[in-house]
Amino acid sequence: MKKYALSFMAVGSMAVFAACGGNEEASGDENTTSGNAANEEASGDESSNGGNEEASESESSEEISGSVTIDGSGTVYPLMSRIAEEYMTEENPNVSVEVSRAGTSAGMQRYVQGETDLSNASRTVSDEEMEEMEANGVESQEFPVALDGMTIVLHPDNDWATEMTVEEVESLFISGAIDGDDEVMWSDINSEWPDEEVNQYGPNENHGTYEFFVEELIDEQDLVDGINLQQDYSTLVELVSEDENAIGFFGFGYYEGNTDSLGVVSIDFGEGNITPSLDNIDLEGDYAPYTRQVFTNLNLNAASENPAVKDFARYVFEVGGELAPETGFAPLPEEELDEYQEEVEAIE
């Protein structure tokens, strides 16, 4: 967890819009989850016994109203939108939480300007982003929220490339690793595989998943020429599911939610092939080389000035461990989530 102790600036909630990363598929209502802040049913508990501390706390929570604006990682989006839905229906219907998915980098461009209250990310904050926050007077704290496994996916009818070494997988994505012109055939990996050209897919540069793959997994080497990079993950799923010679990469949740239309690569990291699952996605588990933390960044200025932001951020860690597996993430240890919840509750 990182805290950036910078100068304070008043930040107000803003309406969420889908950031345009140069791709039309990033636009449209599907990129935002929101709720109605005006819910008449919330007024029913105001006659509770004032001598009951739990009732008093409930009343206090229900008295909070307003809006929370979130953008950022498409990978983290399913988890955060699920938490937002739960918060608005079960915890506080007087608060509207709007979640968009412009991608980690695109979302951070808004966040460093103070335009959003939280910014989800599938990689850590960069030095450049910290400098921009300092220049703009934004005080921020980075919190891990769950664990994700980078998943290598195939067309469902691909029955030849379902087991590969980590070196074979990565060579298919690195420019010049197999062929100088990047016209890579399956048979280049194994002579018994089809003599068909491999088509590579992945998220574009707006996404932290792209940055994690390039910077951490292939050591900042160039991706193959002609790789099909997309803004929208649902588009990636569709493209891979329709291309028999496809191989792609993205977070585990998007594979788990589409197992009927995608195949998966079981990767040998040196001790036998490992198929990603919620049981082995762990920083110290069998799938550790392809496991990463995913984050949300909390604007401390907004949390201090807007009770709705602080209360929602608290709730993220209250229910995050329970909801993470529902959306394809391995949960963080309960004691770690409790610690982060206490950190948020202490914000003044």
matplotlib code that plots the C-alpha trace (Angstrom):
import matplotlib.pyplot as plt

x = [0.0, 1.4, 0.4, 1.3, 1.3, 0.9, -0.9, -4.7, -7.1, -10.9, -12.4, -16.0, -17.8, -18.2, -20.4, -18.7, -18.1, -16.4, -12.9, -12.1, -8.8, -9.0, -11.3, -15.0, -15.7, -14.7, -17.8, -21.4, -23.5, -21.9, -18.8, -20.6, -22.4, -24.5, -27.2, -30.0, -29.0, -32.7, -34.3, -37.4, -37.1, -34.1, -36.2, -38.0, -35.5, -35.4, -37.7, -35.2, -34.6, -31.9, -30.6, -29.4, -25.8, -26.1, -29.3, -27.7, -24.7, -27.1, -29.0, -25.7, -24.7, -28.1, -27.9, -24.9, -25.9, -24.1, -22.2, -18.9, -17.1, -14.8, -12.8, -9.8, -9.0, -11.1, -9.8, -10.9, -14.2, -16.2, -15.2, -15.7, -19.0, -20.2, -19.2, -20.9, -24.1, -24.1, -23.4, -26.3, -28.8, -27.7, -25.8, -26.7, -29.3, -28.9, -25.4, -24.9, -21.7, -20.7, -18.0, -16.4, -13.6, -11.4, -8.4, -5.8, -3.7, -6.6, -8.4, -5.3, -5.2, -8.5, -7.6, -4.3, -6.4, -8.8, -11.7, -12.5, -12.7, -11.2, -9.2, -8.9, -5.6, -4.0, -0.5, 1.0, 1.1, 3.9, 6.5, 5.0, 1.5, 2.8, 4.5, 1.2, -0.7, 1.8, 1.6, -2.2, -2.5, -4.1, -3.4, -3.7, -3.4, -3.0, -4.7, -4.5, -8.0, -7.5, -5.2, -5.5, -3.8, -2.6, -4.3, -3.3, -6.4, -7.0, -9.9, -12.0, -11.2, -7.5, -6.4, -2.7, -1.4, -3.1, 0.2, 3.3, 6.4, 6.5, 9.3, 7.2, 4.2, 6.2, 8.1, 4.8, 4.3, 7.9, 8.9, 11.7, 11.8, 10.9, 10.7, 12.3, 9.1, 6.9, 5.1, 5.0, 3.5, 2.2, 4.7, 7.5, 6.8, 6.1, 6.6, 3.6, 1.3, -0.5, 1.5, -0.8, 0.1, -0.6, -2.7, -1.9, -4.4, -4.4, -5.6, -4.2, -1.9, -4.7, -4.7, -2.5, -2.8, -0.9, 1.8, 2.1, 2.5, 5.1, 7.0, 6.9, 6.5, 8.5, 10.9, 9.8, 10.6, 8.6, 5.4, 5.1, 4.0, 0.4, -0.8, -4.5, -4.8, -8.2, -9.7, -12.7, -12.3, -15.6, -14.3, -11.1, -13.1, -15.2, -12.2, -10.3, -13.5, -13.9, -10.3, -9.0, -5.4, -5.8, -3.7, -4.4, -3.8, -5.9, -7.0, -8.4, -11.9, -12.6, -11.6, -13.6, -16.7, -16.3, -15.1, -17.7, -16.1, -12.4, -9.7, -6.8, -3.1, -1.6, 1.8, 5.0, 7.0, 9.6, 7.8, 5.0, 2.0, -0.3, -3.8, -4.8, -7.6, -8.7, -7.0, -3.5, -3.6, -1.4, 1.8, 3.4, 1.4, 2.0, 0.8, 2.8, 4.9, 1.7, -0.1, -0.4, -2.1, -4.8, -5.5, -7.8, -6.4, -8.4, -8.4, -7.9, -9.1, -12.4, -12.6, -12.0, -14.6, -17.3, -18.6, -20.0, -16.6, -15.1, -18.1, -17.9, -14.1, -14.6, -17.2, -14.8, -12.7, -15.6, -17.1, -14.2, -13.0, -16.4, -17.2, -13.7, -14.2, -17.6, -15.8, -12.8, -10.3, -8.5, -9.2, -6.6, -6.1, -8.9, -6.5, -5.1, -8.6, -9.4, -6.2, -7.2, -10.7, -9.3, -7.0, -10.0, -12.1, -9.2, -9.3, -10.4]
y = [0.0, 3.4, 6.8, 9.9, 12.7, 15.8, 19.1, 19.3, 20.4, 20.4, 17.8, 17.5, 14.5, 14.6, 12.7, 9.7, 9.4, 6.6, 7.7, 7.5, 5.5, 6.0, 3.0, 3.3, 0.2, 2.2, 4.4, 3.6, 2.9, -0.5, 1.1, 2.6, 1.2, 3.7, 4.0, 6.4, 8.5, 9.3, 6.2, 6.8, 3.4, 4.6, 6.7, 3.8, 3.2, 6.7, 5.7, 3.2, 3.1, 5.7, 3.7, 0.9, 1.7, -0.6, 1.1, 4.5, 3.5, 2.3, 5.6, 7.5, 5.5, 6.0, 9.7, 9.8, 10.8, 12.0, 10.5, 8.6, 8.7, 5.8, 5.1, 3.1, -0.6, -2.7, -5.7, -4.5, -3.2, -6.4, -6.5, -2.8, -2.6, -5.6, -3.9, -0.7, -2.6, -4.3, -1.0, 0.8, -2.0, -3.4, -0.7, 2.8, 3.5, 7.3, 7.2, 6.9, 5.1, 5.3, 3.0, 3.4, 1.3, 3.5, 1.4, 1.9, 4.6, 6.4, 6.4, 7.7, 10.6, 11.7, 10.9, 12.9, 15.9, 15.4, 14.4, 11.1, 9.8, 6.4, 5.0, 1.3, 0.0, -3.3, -2.0, 0.4, 4.1, 5.4, 8.0, 10.4, 10.0, 10.8, 13.9, 15.0, 14.4, 16.5, 19.3, 19.2, 19.0, 15.6, 13.4, 9.7, 6.3, 3.1, 0.0, -3.6, -5.0, -8.6, -10.9, -11.6, -14.2, -13.2, -15.8, -17.0, -17.8, -19.7, -20.5, -23.3, -25.7, -25.3, -28.7, -28.5, -25.5, -26.1, -26.9, -24.7, -23.6, -20.0, -19.4, -20.7, -18.6, -15.4, -16.0, -16.0, -12.4, -11.0, -9.4, -11.3, -14.1, -16.7, -15.0, -11.7, -10.7, -11.8, -14.3, -17.0, -20.4, -22.9, -25.4, -23.1, -24.0, -27.7, -29.4, -31.5, -28.5, -26.9, -25.0, -22.0, -18.5, -17.5, -14.4, -12.5, -10.5, -8.3, -5.1, -1.8, 0.7, 2.2, -0.9, -1.8, -5.4, -4.4, -2.6, -5.6, -8.0, -5.9, -4.5, -7.4, -10.6, -9.9, -7.4, -4.4, -6.1, -5.1, -7.0, -8.7, -6.6, -7.0, -7.9, -7.0, -4.7, -3.7, -1.2, -3.4, -6.8, -8.1, -7.4, -9.3, -12.3, -12.3, -12.0, -14.9, -17.0, -16.6, -17.1, -20.7, -19.5, -16.9, -16.6, -13.7, -12.4, -10.8, -11.2, -14.5, -13.1, -12.5, -16.1, -17.6, -15.7, -17.1, -20.7, -21.8, -19.7, -19.7, -22.2, -21.7, -22.5, -24.5, -23.0, -24.8, -22.4, -25.1, -27.7, -28.9, -27.4, -25.2, -24.2, -20.9, -21.1, -19.3, -22.0, -21.3, -17.5, -16.4, -14.4, -17.5, -20.2, -22.4, -19.7, -17.0, -15.9, -14.7, -13.5, -9.8, -7.5, -5.2, -1.9, 1.0, 4.5, 6.6, 10.4, 11.3, 14.9, 13.6, 11.0, 13.7, 16.2, 13.8, 11.2, 9.2, 8.6, 7.5, 5.3, 3.5, 3.1, 1.5, -0.9, -2.0, -3.7, -4.9, -7.0, -7.3, -10.7, -12.2, -10.7, -11.1, -14.8, -14.1, -11.9, -14.0, -12.7, -14.5, -12.6, -10.9, -12.3, -11.2, -9.5, -7.4, -6.3, -5.4, -3.3, -1.4, -0.8, 0.6, 2.9, 4.3, 4.7, 6.8, 9.4, 12.8]
z = [0.0, -1.0, 0.3, -1.5, 1.1, -1.1, -0.7, -0.4, -3.0, -2.8, -5.1, -6.1, -7.7, -11.4, -13.9, -15.3, -19.0, -21.0, -21.9, -25.5, -25.9, -29.7, -30.0, -30.6, -28.5, -25.4, -25.6, -24.7, -21.6, -21.1, -19.6, -16.6, -13.6, -11.7, -9.1, -8.2, -5.2, -4.5, -3.0, -0.9, 0.8, 2.7, 5.0, 6.7, 9.5, 11.0, 13.8, 15.3, 19.0, 19.7, 22.7, 20.4, 19.2, 16.2, 15.0, 15.6, 13.5, 10.8, 10.8, 10.6, 7.5, 5.9, 6.4, 4.1, 0.6, -2.5, -5.3, -5.9, -9.2, -10.2, -13.4, -14.5, -15.0, -17.2, -15.4, -12.0, -13.4, -12.8, -9.1, -8.4, -10.2, -8.3, -5.0, -6.1, -6.9, -3.5, -1.7, -3.4, -2.9, 0.5, 2.3, 1.3, -1.4, -0.9, -2.6, -6.3, -7.3, -10.9, -12.2, -15.6, -17.3, -19.5, -18.6, -16.0, -17.7, -19.2, -15.8, -14.1, -16.5, -15.0, -11.5, -11.3, -12.3, -9.4, -11.7, -10.0, -6.4, -6.9, -9.8, -10.3, -11.6, -12.6, -12.0, -9.5, -9.8, -12.0, -11.1, -13.7, -12.2, -8.7, -10.1, -11.7, -8.5, -6.6, -9.1, -8.9, -5.2, -5.1, -2.1, -2.9, -1.3, -3.2, -1.9, -3.2, -3.5, -4.9, -6.8, -10.6, -12.8, -16.2, -18.5, -21.9, -24.0, -27.2, -29.5, -27.9, -30.7, -30.3, -28.9, -29.7, -27.8, -24.5, -22.8, -23.3, -21.4, -20.3, -22.8, -25.6, -24.6, -24.4, -27.6, -29.5, -28.4, -28.6, -31.9, -33.7, -31.1, -33.7, -37.0, -38.2, -40.0, -37.1, -39.3, -36.7, -37.3, -34.7, -36.2, -35.2, -31.6, -32.3, -35.6, -35.0, -34.7, -37.7, -40.3, -39.8, -38.8, -35.2, -34.6, -31.3, -29.3, -26.2, -24.5, -25.8, -24.1, -22.0, -19.9, -17.0, -18.2, -21.3, -19.2, -16.8, -19.7, -21.6, -18.6, -16.2, -18.3, -21.5, -20.0, -22.1, -25.4, -28.4, -29.2, -32.5, -35.5, -36.3, -32.8, -32.5, -29.4, -28.3, -25.8, -24.9, -23.2, -24.5, -28.0, -27.2, -26.0, -29.2, -31.5, -29.9, -29.8, -33.6, -34.7, -34.6, -34.7, -32.0, -28.8, -26.4, -22.9, -20.2, -16.6, -15.3, -14.7, -18.4, -19.1, -16.2, -17.4, -20.9, -20.6, -23.1, -25.8, -24.9, -24.4, -22.0, -21.9, -19.1, -18.5, -17.4, -15.2, -14.6, -12.4, -14.7, -16.4, -14.3, -15.4, -13.7, -11.1, -8.0, -6.0, -7.4, -8.2, -5.4, -5.0, -3.5, -5.2, -8.3, -10.6, -8.8, -11.9, -13.6, -10.5, -9.7, -7.2, -8.6, -6.9, -6.3, -5.7, -3.2, -3.5, 0.2, -0.5, -1.7, 1.1, 3.7, 2.3, 0.9, 3.4, 0.6, -0.8, 2.5, 3.3, 0.0, 0.2, 3.6, 2.2, -0.6, 2.0, 4.1, 1.3, -1.2, 0.1, -0.3, -3.8, -5.3, -6.2, -7.8, -10.3, -11.1, -8.5, -5.7, -2.4, -0.3, 3.3, 5.6, 8.0, 5.2, 4.1, 7.8, 8.0, 4.9, 6.2, 9.4, 7.3, 5.5, 8.7, 10.2, 7.4, 8.8]

ax = plt.figure().add_subplot(projection="3d")
ax.plot(x, y, z, "-o")
ax.set_aspect("equal")
plt.show()
